[in-house]
């Protein structure tokens, strides 16, 4: 899929973000490409930072805006981000959030998600990441795991990224698929 996202640092501590996902790129008959625009995610966060540790509570709202949105969920996700700067080149990131979703009908979901990633920045413009993610159903026995690899190139306020994910086990594959890929174009809006 392709993700277009932007971030705006309103102040040193307060930030806003938005992302739109173009997903399910499928080659149709006779080579025609079919694409579907996915959800719009809007987020806000408040960061409390020290030199080596950064802590940021966040909230995200997900709106199903693309075709087929009747089968998708309106979602709210409160959570916490933590970044530990182990050295100038290495950081450890952790994220814990609870996702509540509802289609304004009978379908609803409540999941707890946790992610841990280690990033290495061999040069200022390049970051390489290895991550693991777990999603557990709060109202079901769902338990999915995902292993991820990522690379990001930074050019000032513009970042280009590639992320690859591998769903582990039946629930991991159900949550993500056996394998996924994502291109990210991230634009930071200066204050």
NUFI-463978 format. One record per residue (C-alpha): residue number from 1; x, y, z. Coordinates in Angstrom, 1 decimal. Layout:
residues N
@i:NUM | u:X | v:Y | w:Z .
...
***
This chain:
residues 191
@i:1 | u:0.0 | v:0.0 | w:0.0 .
@i:2 | u:0.9 | v:3.7 | w:-0.1 .
@i:3 | u:0.6 | v:6.0 | w:2.9 .
@i:4 | u:0.5 | v:9.8 | w:2.6 .
@i:5 | u:1.0 | v:11.4 | w:6.0 .
@i:6 | u:1.9 | v:14.8 | w:7.5 .
@i:7 | u:2.8 | v:16.1 | w:10.8 .
@i:8 | u:2.7 | v:19.6 | w:12.3 .
@i:9 | u:4.6 | v:20.5 | w:15.5 .
@i:10 | u:2.2 | v:23.2 | w:16.9 .
@i:11 | u:4.6 | v:23.8 | w:19.8 .
@i:12 | u:7.7 | v:22.1 | w:21.3 .
@i:13 | u:5.4 | v:19.6 | w:23.1 .
@i:14 | u:2.1 | v:19.5 | w:21.1 .
@i:15 | u:1.7 | v:17.9 | w:17.7 .
@i:16 | u:-0.9 | v:17.0 | w:15.1 .
@i:17 | u:-0.8 | v:14.4 | w:12.4 .
@i:18 | u:-2.9 | v:13.1 | w:9.6 .
@i:19 | u:-2.6 | v:10.0 | w:7.3 .
@i:20 | u:-4.5 | v:8.6 | w:4.3 .
@i:21 | u:-3.9 | v:5.1 | w:3.2 .
@i:22 | u:-4.1 | v:3.9 | w:-0.4 .
@i:23 | u:-4.4 | v:0.2 | w:0.0 .
@i:24 | u:-5.3 | v:-3.0 | w:-1.8 .
@i:25 | u:-3.4 | v:-2.3 | w:-5.0 .
@i:26 | u:-4.5 | v:-5.2 | w:-7.3 .
@i:27 | u:-3.6 | v:-5.9 | w:-10.8 .
@i:28 | u:-7.0 | v:-6.4 | w:-12.6 .
@i:29 | u:-7.7 | v:-8.2 | w:-15.9 .
@i:30 | u:-5.5 | v:-7.2 | w:-18.8 .
@i:31 | u:-3.1 | v:-5.4 | w:-16.5 .
@i:32 | u:-5.5 | v:-2.7 | w:-15.2 .
@i:33 | u:-4.5 | v:-1.5 | w:-11.7 .
@i:34 | u:-7.3 | v:-1.2 | w:-9.2 .
@i:35 | u:-6.7 | v:0.9 | w:-6.0 .
@i:36 | u:-8.9 | v:1.7 | w:-3.0 .
@i:37 | u:-8.4 | v:4.7 | w:-0.7 .
@i:38 | u:-8.5 | v:3.5 | w:2.9 .
@i:39 | u:-9.0 | v:5.2 | w:6.1 .
@i:40 | u:-8.2 | v:8.8 | w:7.2 .
@i:41 | u:-6.4 | v:8.9 | w:10.6 .
@i:42 | u:-6.2 | v:12.1 | w:12.6 .
@i:43 | u:-4.0 | v:12.3 | w:15.6 .
@i:44 | u:-2.7 | v:14.5 | w:18.4 .
@i:45 | u:0.1 | v:14.0 | w:20.9 .
@i:46 | u:1.7 | v:15.8 | w:23.8 .
@i:47 | u:5.4 | v:15.0 | w:24.2 .
@i:48 | u:7.3 | v:15.3 | w:27.5 .
@i:49 | u:11.0 | v:15.0 | w:26.6 .
@i:50 | u:14.3 | v:14.7 | w:28.3 .
@i:51 | u:17.7 | v:14.2 | w:26.7 .
@i:52 | u:17.6 | v:10.4 | w:26.6 .
@i:53 | u:13.8 | v:9.6 | w:27.2 .
@i:54 | u:10.8 | v:11.0 | w:25.3 .
@i:55 | u:7.3 | v:10.2 | w:26.5 .
@i:56 | u:4.1 | v:11.1 | w:24.5 .
@i:57 | u:0.5 | v:10.3 | w:25.3 .
@i:58 | u:-1.6 | v:10.4 | w:22.1 .
@i:59 | u:-5.1 | v:10.0 | w:20.7 .
@i:60 | u:-6.0 | v:9.0 | w:17.1 .
@i:61 | u:-9.4 | v:9.1 | w:15.4 .
@i:62 | u:-9.9 | v:6.8 | w:12.3 .
@i:63 | u:-12.6 | v:7.7 | w:9.8 .
@i:64 | u:-13.5 | v:5.2 | w:7.0 .
@i:65 | u:-13.6 | v:7.5 | w:4.0 .
@i:66 | u:-12.9 | v:5.3 | w:1.0 .
@i:67 | u:-15.2 | v:3.0 | w:-1.1 .
@i:68 | u:-16.6 | v:0.1 | w:0.8 .
@i:69 | u:-16.6 | v:2.1 | w:4.0 .
@i:70 | u:-19.8 | v:0.5 | w:5.2 .
@i:71 | u:-17.8 | v:-2.7 | w:6.1 .
@i:72 | u:-15.1 | v:-0.7 | w:8.0 .
@i:73 | u:-15.0 | v:0.8 | w:11.4 .
@i:74 | u:-15.0 | v:4.2 | w:12.9 .
@i:75 | u:-12.2 | v:4.0 | w:15.5 .
@i:76 | u:-10.7 | v:5.8 | w:18.5 .
@i:77 | u:-7.2 | v:4.9 | w:19.8 .
@i:78 | u:-5.8 | v:6.4 | w:23.0 .
@i:79 | u:-2.2 | v:5.3 | w:23.8 .
@i:80 | u:1.3 | v:6.1 | w:24.9 .
@i:81 | u:4.6 | v:6.4 | w:22.9 .
@i:82 | u:8.0 | v:6.0 | w:24.6 .
@i:83 | u:11.4 | v:6.6 | w:22.9 .
@i:84 | u:14.7 | v:5.9 | w:24.6 .
@i:85 | u:17.8 | v:7.3 | w:22.9 .
@i:86 | u:20.4 | v:4.6 | w:23.7 .
@i:87 | u:23.1 | v:6.5 | w:21.6 .
@i:88 | u:23.1 | v:9.2 | w:18.9 .
@i:89 | u:22.7 | v:6.4 | w:16.3 .
@i:90 | u:20.3 | v:3.9 | w:18.2 .
@i:91 | u:16.8 | v:4.4 | w:19.6 .
@i:92 | u:14.3 | v:2.1 | w:21.1 .
@i:93 | u:10.6 | v:2.9 | w:20.5 .
@i:94 | u:7.6 | v:1.4 | w:22.3 .
@i:95 | u:3.9 | v:2.1 | w:21.7 .
@i:96 | u:0.9 | v:0.8 | w:23.7 .
@i:97 | u:-2.6 | v:1.7 | w:22.6 .
@i:98 | u:-6.2 | v:0.5 | w:22.9 .
@i:99 | u:-8.3 | v:0.6 | w:19.7 .
@i:100 | u:-12.1 | v:0.9 | w:20.0 .
@i:101 | u:-14.0 | v:0.6 | w:16.7 .
@i:102 | u:-17.6 | v:0.5 | w:15.7 .
@i:103 | u:-19.5 | v:0.6 | w:12.4 .
@i:104 | u:-22.6 | v:2.2 | w:14.0 .
@i:105 | u:-24.3 | v:-1.1 | w:13.7 .
@i:106 | u:-23.7 | v:-4.5 | w:15.2 .
@i:107 | u:-19.9 | v:-4.7 | w:14.5 .
@i:108 | u:-17.5 | v:-3.5 | w:17.1 .
@i:109 | u:-13.9 | v:-4.3 | w:18.2 .
@i:110 | u:-11.7 | v:-3.6 | w:21.2 .
@i:111 | u:-8.0 | v:-4.4 | w:20.8 .
@i:112 | u:-4.9 | v:-3.8 | w:22.8 .
@i:113 | u:-1.8 | v:-3.2 | w:20.7 .
@i:114 | u:1.9 | v:-3.1 | w:21.7 .
@i:115 | u:4.9 | v:-2.4 | w:19.5 .
@i:116 | u:8.6 | v:-2.4 | w:20.2 .
@i:117 | u:11.2 | v:-1.3 | w:17.6 .
@i:118 | u:14.9 | v:-0.7 | w:17.5 .
@i:119 | u:16.2 | v:1.9 | w:15.0 .
@i:120 | u:19.7 | v:2.4 | w:13.8 .
@i:121 | u:20.8 | v:5.6 | w:12.1 .
@i:122 | u:24.1 | v:4.9 | w:10.3 .
@i:123 | u:24.0 | v:8.3 | w:8.7 .
@i:124 | u:21.8 | v:11.3 | w:9.4 .
@i:125 | u:19.6 | v:10.8 | w:6.3 .
@i:126 | u:19.0 | v:7.0 | w:6.8 .
@i:127 | u:17.2 | v:5.1 | w:9.5 .
@i:128 | u:16.8 | v:1.3 | w:9.6 .
@i:129 | u:14.2 | v:-0.3 | w:12.0 .
@i:130 | u:13.4 | v:-3.8 | w:13.3 .
@i:131 | u:10.1 | v:-4.1 | w:15.1 .
@i:132 | u:7.7 | v:-6.5 | w:16.7 .
@i:133 | u:4.0 | v:-5.9 | w:17.3 .
@i:134 | u:1.3 | v:-7.8 | w:19.2 .
@i:135 | u:-2.5 | v:-7.2 | w:19.0 .
@i:136 | u:-4.7 | v:-8.8 | w:21.5 .
@i:137 | u:-8.5 | v:-8.8 | w:21.5 .
@i:138 | u:-10.0 | v:-7.3 | w:24.6 .
@i:139 | u:-13.4 | v:-8.9 | w:23.8 .
@i:140 | u:-12.2 | v:-11.9 | w:21.9 .
@i:141 | u:-9.4 | v:-14.5 | w:22.1 .
@i:142 | u:-7.6 | v:-12.9 | w:19.1 .
@i:143 | u:-3.8 | v:-12.7 | w:19.5 .
@i:144 | u:-1.8 | v:-11.7 | w:16.5 .
@i:145 | u:1.9 | v:-11.0 | w:16.1 .
@i:146 | u:3.8 | v:-9.1 | w:13.4 .
@i:147 | u:7.5 | v:-8.8 | w:12.6 .
@i:148 | u:8.5 | v:-5.7 | w:10.7 .
@i:149 | u:11.5 | v:-4.2 | w:8.9 .
@i:150 | u:11.7 | v:-0.6 | w:7.8 .
@i:151 | u:14.0 | v:1.9 | w:6.1 .
@i:152 | u:13.5 | v:5.7 | w:6.0 .
@i:153 | u:15.3 | v:8.4 | w:4.0 .
@i:154 | u:15.1 | v:11.9 | w:5.4 .
@i:155 | u:15.5 | v:15.1 | w:3.4 .
@i:156 | u:14.7 | v:17.9 | w:5.9 .
@i:157 | u:11.0 | v:17.9 | w:6.5 .
@i:158 | u:10.4 | v:15.2 | w:3.9 .
@i:159 | u:10.7 | v:11.5 | w:4.7 .
@i:160 | u:10.4 | v:8.5 | w:2.4 .
@i:161 | u:9.9 | v:5.1 | w:4.0 .
@i:162 | u:9.5 | v:1.5 | w:3.1 .
@i:163 | u:8.1 | v:-0.9 | w:5.7 .
@i:164 | u:7.7 | v:-4.7 | w:5.3 .
@i:165 | u:5.6 | v:-6.8 | w:7.7 .
@i:166 | u:5.3 | v:-10.6 | w:8.2 .
@i:167 | u:2.2 | v:-11.9 | w:10.0 .
@i:168 | u:3.1 | v:-14.7 | w:12.4 .
@i:169 | u:0.6 | v:-17.4 | w:13.1 .
@i:170 | u:-3.0 | v:-17.6 | w:12.1 .
@i:171 | u:-4.1 | v:-14.5 | w:13.9 .
@i:172 | u:-1.1 | v:-12.5 | w:12.8 .
@i:173 | u:-1.8 | v:-13.4 | w:9.2 .
@i:174 | u:-5.5 | v:-12.5 | w:9.7 .
@i:175 | u:-4.6 | v:-9.1 | w:11.1 .
@i:176 | u:-2.0 | v:-8.2 | w:8.5 .
@i:177 | u:-1.8 | v:-10.9 | w:5.9 .
@i:178 | u:1.1 | v:-13.3 | w:5.5 .
@i:179 | u:3.2 | v:-10.5 | w:4.1 .
@i:180 | u:2.7 | v:-6.8 | w:3.6 .
@i:181 | u:4.5 | v:-3.8 | w:2.2 .
@i:182 | u:4.0 | v:-0.1 | w:2.7 .
@i:183 | u:5.5 | v:3.0 | w:1.1 .
@i:184 | u:5.3 | v:6.1 | w:3.2 .
@i:185 | u:5.6 | v:9.7 | w:2.2 .
@i:186 | u:5.8 | v:11.9 | w:5.3 .
@i:187 | u:5.9 | v:15.7 | w:5.2 .
@i:188 | u:6.6 | v:17.7 | w:8.3 .
@i:189 | u:5.0 | v:21.2 | w:8.4 .
@i:190 | u:7.4 | v:23.6 | w:10.0 .
@i:191 | u:6.1 | v:25.8 | w:12.9 .
***
